[in-house]
Amino acid sequence: MTKTTSAQAWRRRALQAVAPAFPGRSAGPGKPWHLILLGALLLVLTIPAALLVAPGFLGPEPPAPAPVAPPWQRGPAAPAAAGALAPLDPAAPVPDPSAVSARLEPVLKADGGGSFTGTVQDALTGQVLFDRGGSESRVPASNLKLLTSVAALRALGPDRTFATRVVPGPDANQVVLVGGGDVLLGAGESNPAAVMGRAGLATLAARTVASLQAAGAAGEIKVLLDDSLFSGPALNPAWELGDVAAGEVAPVFPLALNSARYDAAVTTGPRPQDAAMAAADEFAARLRAAGAAAGLTVAAGVDRWPGAGTTGSDADAGLPGVLAEVQSAPVSDQVDLLLQVSDNYLAEVMGRMTAVAAGQPASYDGATAAVRGQLEEAGIPTGSVTLVDACGLAMGNQVSASQFAEVVRAITTGPDSRLRSALDGFPVAGLTGTLDTRYGDQSTVQGAGLVRAKTGTLNTVLALSGYVVDADGRLLVFSFIGNGLTPGAAGNKVALDQAATALAGCGCR
């Protein structure tokens, strides 16, 4: 009796548990409990099936809301108003010299042999904030290009361009290609948006053919070359022959393709040893192609004209003095290019063109004398300066870090506004020019995008001269020069970059 009663009680509790699924129905006496259980089981099976097929009737489930981007990753609500960087505040605090020294001394150390000298100045006042042998004359390497750039901008002016001309020759049916200092000629059409190739030989040839047609020329045309604008030896005896063979520089002429390169895109390796004749040969080929449609033929080969320097007379062939010409990029753009990529050939040409503007012989001696003269006129002391070339490739050059700091200061804040044209030429740390692959490690990355400086590299020489705005908004100029360094020691470039980075982060008060 007890067992039966217990079983009945358990069944009643089970039925009561599922009864709510059937409203209004009872699991009391008279109701078949097995039917109720079957209904409950069907209900349990039906609910998941309904959930599976419901999306087909109700549509896809809406996607989860996208995470909210932080403010610095969101697009602007409206375009920003046009504007520019505000000028530097002259009231920004000047760093304390002892604090600057405390930052620089630990990092400006040679890796192996040799030593670094250096100078840091406040650009606005000229106050010296750091001086380690700053007046000591040193081999500057390509930092010397800063001196040449300043001299060219002063003597020639930022807007000056150089013409490459074609004039009548001494005999009928002769034309003379006259170099005027443009060594960035392109072989094809002139490209007004470029610096390298602003003037193109294909364009010059087409204009020459048009002038010859207009003058009634016919028959075979002979091309002569006048590259007499420069004087003295084409190759500086102060340069190591190994550097010439490696293509660091080449004999210098007043016209050339691609800064005396076979290909503008290939900036290493051997260069043409007669860049003027290589350009003249290319011009003759372009003239031949352009003249074919006009019934003009061009004789094979190009000769240097022994009467160079007197071309262009109206009496030469009864033709106008100038048949055609193309103009280079302005000096300001050329200076920017030679500083950015440290182009030795272009720097040497700028030195010689500075000499031409100063009325001096366009030789190596004339160029160095003209550069020195322009620096003196700019108020930069040159008493201890020794110059034997205009690009810095020679080991005989001697300039101090303090003199470079004064040059950078003249460019950034000096009274001669023409020198501001050189500002864009300073490579930007980690981004452009000869600094594009530097400032990438943990010790220098804070200087990336902030430091702007001209590099200098020879076998035992490293230099870095430029400017930076420190953490307090003060413009600082600097120059660091290492001589006698262990060739290839990796820590030396890092030391220079760490020093410049330290200035960028300086709130040195």
ABEGO torsion letter per residue (X at the ends): XAAAAAAAAAAAAAAAAAAAABBGBBABBGBBAAAAAAAAAAAAAAAAAAAAAAAAAAEBBBBBBBBBBBAAABBBABBBBBBBBBBBBAABBBBBAAAAAAAAAAABBBBEBEBBBBBBBBAAAGBBABBBGAABBBBAEAAAAAAAAAAAAAAAEAABBBBBBBBBBABBGBBBBBBAGBAABBABBBBAABABGABBAAAAAAAAAAAAAAAGBBEBBBBBBBAAABBEBABBAABBAAAAAAGABBBBBABBBGGGBABAABABEBBBABAAAAAAAAAAAAAAAAAAAAGBBBBBEBBBBAABGABGBAAAAGBBABABBBBBBBAAAAAAAAAAAGBAAAAAAAAAAAAAAAGBBBBAAAAAAAAAAAAAAAGBBAAABBBABAAGABAABBBBAAAAAAAAAAAAABABAAAAAAAAABBBBGABEAAAABGABAAAAAABGABBBBBBBBAABBBBBBBBBBAAGBBBBBBBBBBGBBBGBAAAAAAAAAAAAAAAABBBX
